[in-house]
Amino acid sequence: MGLGVGGGLAARATISESGTDVVVIAMGPGRRHITKPVCEITYALREEGIDTSVLVVNAGSGVPADAPDVTTGTCFGLDPIEVERIQQYKVALIHLGNVRSHIIYKARLILRNVNIPAVIVAQCPIDYEDFAAIGVKTRVVMPADEDINTKGEIMEIVTGVIRGVTCPQDKLDEIVSKVQKVLPSTKGE
């Protein structure tokens, strides 16, 4: 399947375009990669008047080739067209699952390729230090200059968003609030 515009169901290599404020980056749907929280998050952001698009990456499973725990048969990656599309937005909301080591390396790969602020949404506990330790720029903890491996920067993190379960309103409110906090700093550029 080529990279196309998504319709009713989220599928690998699709984008659901709706303005240029926020792009929600999600893994392809599958047995372990459940898209339910992404749909609810997108709806909550749109309900608040935030133009939100969804990009379901083509190679969303596994970890990047440079991650230390490359044990799965698949590798996470981005196509050049995906990089180009992500870069058009003001903020990236990145939802990459529940495995801590996978999340940090996937986020690093995305932010190596795009120079926009990001909000990370995860199921597992994760913090700014986890990202900074592998060279990801963050608002709270910055790696040493020689260790920086990203163009983009993590501005906010929301944890406790469980895959396949209805996202509680307090988590949706937290996500909307953190996205709104990041968006004004990018308005007018």
N, C-alpha and C positions, 0 to 999 in steps of 0.2 A: 504494500500500500504506500502510495506517495504521500508527501506532506500536504494535507488538504484542509479545507474549512470544515469544522465539526458540525454535525447536525444534532440529533436528539441524544445520542449516547456518546460518552467520551470514548475515544479510541486512540490508539497509538498514532502519533504523527498527525495530529489535528490541532487546529486552533479555532477557538470560538471568539471572534473579534467583537469588541464592544468599547470603542474609545481607546485612549492612550494613557490613562492614568496608571492603572495597575495591571500587571500580567501575573496570573496565578500559574506557577509551574508545577505540574503534577506528573507522576509516573503513569505509565499505561495501566489500564485496568487489568486485573488478573486475580488469581486465587488469593494472593497476599497483598496486592496493591489495590485497595478498595478506594474508589473515588468519592464515596459519600461525603466525607467532610469537605472536600473541595467544592462540590456543588452547593452545599449549605453556606460555606464561607463566601463563595462568589455571590450568591443570592443576598446575603447579609450586606456585603459591600455595595452592591448595586442598589439595594433598598435605601442606603444612606446617600445615594447620589454619586457614588464613586464609579467612574467608568472602569469596568473590570473585564478583562479578557482571560481566557484559559488556554494555556498551551500544554498539551499532553505530549511529552517528549517521545521520540521514536525509540530511542535506546534507553528506556527508563529503569530497567532491571539491573541488578548487580551493582558493582562499584567501578569507579574509573580505573583504568589500567595502571595508574601510578599509586593506587591505594595499597597499603601493606597487606591487607587480607583479601587479595584477589583469589578466591577459592571457588566462586560460582562459575558456571559455564558461560555467563553473559557479562558484558561490560557496559557500564553506564557511559553514555557519551552524548554529545550534541552535534547535530548537523550544522553546517555553515548557515543554512537558511533559518534554523532555529535561533542561532546566535543573532543574526540580523533582525529577526522579529522581536526577540527579547529586548534588544538595545533600543527599540523604538518607544519603550515605555518609560515612565517616570519612576516607578517602583516595581520591584519583583517580589511577589509573595511566594516563597518556596516551600512546598510541602513534599517531603521526600521519604515518608515512612516512619519506621519505629526503631531501626537498628542504628544506635548512636554513631558507630564508626562509618556506616554507610552515609548517614546524613551529612557529617562534616566533610567527607571527601567529595560527595556529590555537589554540595554547596560550593566548595572550593573550585571545582571544575567550572561550574556555571559562572562564578564571580571572577574567575581568571579571564573569561571571554567577554564579559559585559561590564561596562562601567556605570552601574546604577546602584542606588541604595536598595537593600533587601530586608525583608521581614521573614524570619524562619518560623514555620509552624511544624511542630513535631509531637509525637505521642510520648516519647521517652524524655526523661529529664536531660537537659543539655544546657550549657551556658556559654558565655562569650569566651571564656578561657579555653574551652574545647576547640573552638575555631582558631583562636589566636595561636595556639600551640602548633598548628600546621600551616601557619602563614596567612590566615584569612584576616583581612582588616575588619575590625569591629568598632562600634562607637564607644564601647566601654574599655576594652583591652586591645592595645595595638601591638602587633609583633614588632621586633626590632627591624629597622629599615632594611637590613640585608636579608631578612627572613620573609618579607612581604611577598606573597604569591598571587595576589588578586588585584584586579582593577576596581571591582565593585566592593561595597562594604556592607556588613550586617549592621543594621540600625536597631532592630528589635527582635526579640525571640518570644514565642508563645509555646508553652509545652502543655501536655495533658489533653491534646486533641486526639481522641481515639478513633482509629480506622473502623469503619463499618458500623459505628454507633452514632445515633443522632447527637450532633454537637450541642452541648448545653448552651443556653442563651448567654450565660456569663462568659464563656469562652468566645462566642461570636462577638460579644460586646468588647472584649479585650482585644481581639484581632482588629475590629473596626477602629477602635481607639488608637491602637499602635500604628495602623496604616495611615490614619488621619494625621498623626503626629509626624510621620515621615513625609507625607505629601506636601504640606505647606512649604517646607524648606526647598522643594523642587519646583514649586509654582513660579511662573514668570521667567524661567530660564529660556 
